[in-house]
Amino acid sequence: MESVDPPLEDLRKEIDRIDRAIVGLLIERTDVVRSIGEVKGDRVDGRLAMRPAREAVILRRLVAQAGDRFPHRVLVRMWRELLAATTRQQTPVSLAVHAPGDNPSIWDLARDHFGSTTPITRSESAGQAIRAVSDGSATVAVLPLPHDDEGWWLALTSDQPDRLRVFGRLPFVAGNGEEPRALALGRLEPEASGDDLSLLAIEADSGISRARLRGLMVAAGLAPEWQITWRPADPSQAVHMVEVGSLVGEGDERLAALQAAAPGEVLRIVVVGGYPRPLPPDQGASVEPL
């Protein structure tokens, strides 16, 4: 017998059934998250409940499961909203965002990543956003990826044990290379997610070229991904911020190897952050309208 397509009304009922199941699972998931929060005790200990590495592992697994059957950017956006909401169940989260006039999309990046209902304030400068986290009026600062001769990130190079660190690069699913990118800062210790990046601040003699510095880094096992340079008033020195393709700790032997390879040229190295590597551009399927 020739098969016939089910009527539209039956298909819509199936959608309704699936929606009810999804809501039930979301409630079940929320209950489990609440129990996790009680076990972890972040609220009691005054810690931020965010776990960027754990979140990245979840998102990568979901994207792998979806394959090309569901667009990755949409899937990640949905789960970021869910992750943000359940994180706020455990500890308060608020944002200070610097979205300059020539880069207003930074505000949207912050919203997409940290949730549409997370409290957010606009900062007139990168320094103001950093101060908001330092004084406790916000828990996370979101700032545009800096360019050469932008020095706000030098505030991350202090020796204070509770200094702010970069813990995320936004967006988590890369676009076509032309979209804005941002960094997320807070009081979080980097954790390994299985595929990570680090930011290093390298004080060096101004005579060392970028090409030589990159060559020295590669030889030390620190593969550079991108690099910017800030030149202070003292012409004899420069400070480079370099993203490298692995998670680097303060006592990493590769840092010592880099300094040993260029005595008098590489003067000081500070790890200013570490975070999961964003996913590659979405090659997934599009969503068809109902």
PyMOL commands that set and color helices and strands:
alter all, ss='L'
color gray80, all
select helices_A, chain A and resi 8-40+42-45+52-66+72-90+105-114+126-134+152-157+210-219+253-261
alter helices_A, ss='H'
color red, helices_A
select strands_A, chain A and resi 95-97+120-122+140-144+165-170+182-186+196-205+224-230+237-244+266-276
alter strands_A, ss='S'
color yellow, strands_A
deselect
rebuild
show_as cartoon
